[in-house]
Amino acid sequence: MRAAFFDLDKTVIAKSSLVAFGPEFHARGLLHRRTLVWAVLSQMMFNRFGADDEKLEKIRESVLQITKGWDHLEIKKLVAETINDVIEPLIYEEALELIDHHMAQGDEVWLVSMSPAEIVEPFAELLGITGSISSRAKIDAQGKFTGEMEFFALGENKAIAIRELAQQRDIDLNESFAYSDSETDIPMLESVGHAYAVNADRHLAKAAHESQWPLLNFTHPVRAHDRAKSHTPFLLSAIVIGAAAVLGRTYQRR
């Protein structure tokens, strides 16, 4: 069995999912305005320069401190109530076309994201895909976030989780696909036979050139429920994937 693994932020959607939910958290009294401004500025820097492990680690620690004490069920309810308005309009049309193509080919499709499970899991359900791998925060006996992380889906951890999933579900990783925008996801991209750099930051673009990974640009956000189910997107996606696969095999023979 084959699978396609998609990073979420800047690969399937046009911005950080955590930042996208910032105004909703602020409206519910969970975030101060200063914290919201910091999140927006961090997103701008991330879009412009990308983010290495050290920067993302600092973001992780900040998010854990901010969310400490939040009620888990309250956050799940907030996401369920607002995901259609907050996240769905940010989805890249090109990503949807590829997701549709992979599903039409019988491939499993998985989101693999540093974002928390409380956001990633309902978004995977919204897309109607196989499932997700995401970060999981610790929750205490009262149902509150403790400010600690049970699993952080970043860097090598993504690749480890993908390999474990592949073993459980009998997925052939050599025949599988991965899509991401960030240098931190190089281990994830290296774990499959067909890797694609999407909206790549400069470090990933350099690594993609060295590894002969195709570069893709996603630029057109569209609502998931409004997308047209024409045959053209499937055809274009098939051409892109097929041509890249041939190039990959050619480079490997060299």
Phi, psi and omega in degrees: 000141176260162174216157174239126183249122182246125164297159183263294188291125180069005175244306175265325176239162192277353178209178177297131179295325178295317178295321180300324180276354182309309180300326178291318177297320179295317181297330180272005178081015182270338181233139172282156180300322180298320178295322179295317178297317178301319181296318180295316179296321178297320178297319179298317179294320179297316179298323185279318189242353185078189182209130176268181183301321183295316179296317181292329176295320177295320178297317180302311182297321179296316181296319180298319179292321180294319187273352180303126180094349177295147178278125185298314182293326177296319180292317178299320179294317179300314181297316180299323183284334190241354188299323180297323182276328187272309189264319188304319180293350182267356186289133177286131178301320181297323177294319178298321179298316180292320177299313179300319180298312181298318180294322178295332178277358180086010178282147167286148179233127184232136166276137178230104192224145172292338182296159184290153181302329182297337176260316188291317183297312177293332177291321175299321177295320178300320180283343181074030182265182187294315182174198186209156169240130185206172177287146180232121179272152177284143181234134183276182184295339178270004179079024180253147174293134185271347186087013178237161183248131175277319177211129181249110184278079181217144173058230183299332179300324177297315181296319178298314181296322178295317180295320178296318179297318180298321179294319181293324188251010178057048178267131177274103184291332178295334179259002186264174189235151173216145183226129177200165184251347195242149176298334179294343181261013176302317177301321177297315180294324180288345184279351181239169180278339184229098183255144180226131175266120184248125181048048193294139168290169190297326180289320177291322179301320178295315179296322179295320178297317181292327183263001183059038173273132179299146176257128179240146176242120176255128188223352190242096175292145180205149178289138183300320184283346183260356186291144180281140179262053180278167179281341184299311179302319180298319181296314180296318179297318180297320179296315180299310182294316181297315180296318180294323179296318178297316179298318180299316179294325178297314180295322180296321179294327178292000000 
